[in-house]
Amino acid sequence: MSCPTRGEVESLYEKISGFEFKEILITIAKHSQEKLPILDAGRGNPNWTATLPRQAFFAFGQFAVLETQRTWKEENLGGMPTLKGIAGRLERFLKAYPEPNIAGFIREFVHYGVGRLGFEEEAFIYELAHGIIGDQYPFPDRSLIHIEKIVKAYLLKELCPDREIEGDFQLFSVEGGAAGMCYLFDSLMHNHLLHKGDKIALMTPIFTPYLEIPELPDYEFETVYIRASKVQENGKTSMQYTKEALDQLKDPAVKAVFIVNPNNPLSIALNDTSKSYLIQLVKEERPDLMIVTDDVYSTFVPHFCSIMADLPYNTLCIYSFSKYFGVTGWRLGTVLLHEKNVFDDQIQKLQACEKEELEKRYTSLGTHATDVKFIDRMVADSRLVALNHTAGLSTPQQVQMALFSGFALLDEGDRYKKLTRRICKKRKGLLYEGMKREMEKDPHDAYYYTEVNLYEWMQKEWGPEVATAMNRRYKCVDFLYELAHQHNVILLAGDGFASSKWSVRVSLANLEEGAYLRIGRAMYQVLQQWAREVKKLS
C-alpha cells in the first residue's frame, strides 16, 4: 500500500471508522524515516494470556482423544467418548500426568462442578470430553448444560458480587462480544422490539460500533446521546452522567439504552450516584425501558457491580472473555438475560399482525412463537431460523470458556485479577511520566485504556493563549499524523467514540511497559513543537 499524502489523510479522517483510520496511520509509520519499532497503542488486544486454563484445555484434550481411541481405534480413526466409568479413567489419567499443577487444576475444576454446582460427576466429565473433541452439534444450542452453569457462576460472581437475585439467568454462548452485538440488533428488529427509525439512547463515550450500527440503512435509528461530563466525587474528578443527562431517558419514545460499563475509551465505570439515579429513573418512570450493558472491562475495576444486578428485569448483558484472559483469537462471549425480562414482555404486547408474522418466522422451531423466549429467538435468528439445529458456539470453544470461568472461580484471593490490574495501572503511570504530567486517580478507573484530552493538556502546560492558537492552527488529525510520521506511535482519536474532538485513546493493555514511557514522550514532543511554532507566529 502506498503512503497517503497529508491531504488524503485529512480527507479520510472524518469519513471512515477510527479503527480503519488506524491502519492508514500504520502505513504512514512504515514509510517514516524513523527507525524505531512501531508502537500501536490503538489496539485493544492485551499482550498477556491466562496460561493455566489453556494448559488444562490441551491436557484434557489429550484425555478425550484417548477416550475416543478406547472405544474404536483403526489407523487414525477413533470413536466417541463413552459415559460409564469415565470419572475413574480421568483420575487415572491425571495421576499419571507429568504436570501436577495442571492435573490438580482439572481435578479441582471437576470437584467445583460436583461439590458447588451439584453436577453428577460422570455426566459432567462426559460433556467436557464430547465438547472438547467437538464430535457433536452444540446441544442445547444456547449453551451446553453443565458449561452454562459454570460460566453463569463466573459471570454472576464478577458482575453481581454478593447479590442474591431472585429467579435465574439464561446464557447464550456466542463468538465473542461482537457476535452478541450483531445477533442482538438483528433479533430486536426481527421481533419488532425496535423498528427502523426508532429512538434509542447511547451513553457516551462508547465503543465505536455502537455509534455506527444505528446509522446503517437496516436500522437508521434516531440516536439520543447521553454524554458523560466531569463531576466531583470525594475531592476527585470523574467522568460520570449527571441527572440532567440521564433525564433524557424519561422520554417514552426512547425504547432502548446502550451502555459500555466501564466505558470506552475513558475506561471509567459508573459511580454509585449515576447508577442509583438510573436505577430510580427506570423503576419509577421507565419500567418498559430495554437496557443493554456491555461489561467486557468489568474485571479491571475493584468492587465492580453491573447495572444488571439492580435492574435484572430490564437488562441484557453482553460479556466477552477476550480482554481479561487474553483470548481475542478464541472468540468467546456471552449474552446473559434474566428469565423474567422486559424483552419477553414487550413481545407479548405486540400488535396482532406482528405476532402473526413472528408465528410464521419461528414455526419451524416446533412450538408457538409466543412460547419462544427472546434469548432463544436470538439463537434461532443467528442461523436464519431455518438452520437453528446447527446453531450455537462450537463445543471446544465452550469447554475453553468453562475452563477460564473455573480458573477465575477457583482463584483464591483473585491473584490473577490483581495482577492484570497492577500491569495496566503501572503502564498508565509510565505514560504520564513520559507526558510530564501527574496521573489523575479515579476509583472507577479500569486502567485498560486512558483518554487524553489534548486541548486541556495544552491549556495547563502552555497556557490558555497558546492553547487557543494551537487549536486554531491544528486539529487532532494533525496530532495523530505527526505521532505516526515522526515517532512511529499509533493512537486512536477519541472523537470516534463520541468523546472530545481533541482527545486520543491510548490502550494500556497491548504493549510492553517501556513502550508507554516512549509514547508519553512522543506525545509531549509533538505538542511542545506546536507550542514553539505558534509562539514564533505571535
Secondary structure as UniProt FT lines:
FT   HELIX           6..13
FT   TURN            14..15
FT   HELIX           18..30
FT   STRAND          39..40
FT   TURN            41..42
FT   HELIX           52..71
FT   STRAND          73..74
FT   TURN            75..76
FT   STRAND          77..78
FT   TURN            84..85
FT   HELIX           86..96
FT   HELIX           100..115
FT   TURN            116..117
FT   HELIX           121..133
FT   HELIX           145..159
FT   TURN            161..162
FT   STRAND          169..174
FT   HELIX           176..190
FT   TURN            191..192
FT   TURN            196..197
FT   STRAND          199..204
FT   HELIX           208..212
FT   HELIX           213..215
FT   TURN            217..219
FT   STRAND          222..227
FT   STRAND          229..233
FT   TURN            234..235
FT   STRAND          236..240
FT   HELIX           243..246
FT   HELIX           247..250
FT   TURN            252..253
FT   STRAND          254..260
FT   TURN            264..266
FT   HELIX           272..284
FT   TURN            287..288
FT   STRAND          290..294
FT   TURN            296..297
FT   HELIX           298..300
FT   TURN            302..303
FT   HELIX           307..309
FT   TURN            312..314
FT   STRAND          315..320
FT   HELIX           322..325
FT   TURN            328..330
FT   STRAND          333..338
FT   HELIX           342..348
FT   HELIX           352..361
FT   HELIX           363..365
FT   HELIX           369..371
FT   HELIX           374..381
FT   TURN            382..387
FT   HELIX           388..390
FT   HELIX           395..410
FT   HELIX           412..414
FT   HELIX           415..435
FT   TURN            443..444
FT   STRAND          449..453
FT   HELIX           454..462
FT   HELIX           464..473
FT   HELIX           476..487
FT   STRAND          489..490
FT   STRAND          492..493
FT   HELIX           494..497
FT   TURN            501..502
FT   STRAND          503..507
FT   HELIX           513..537
//
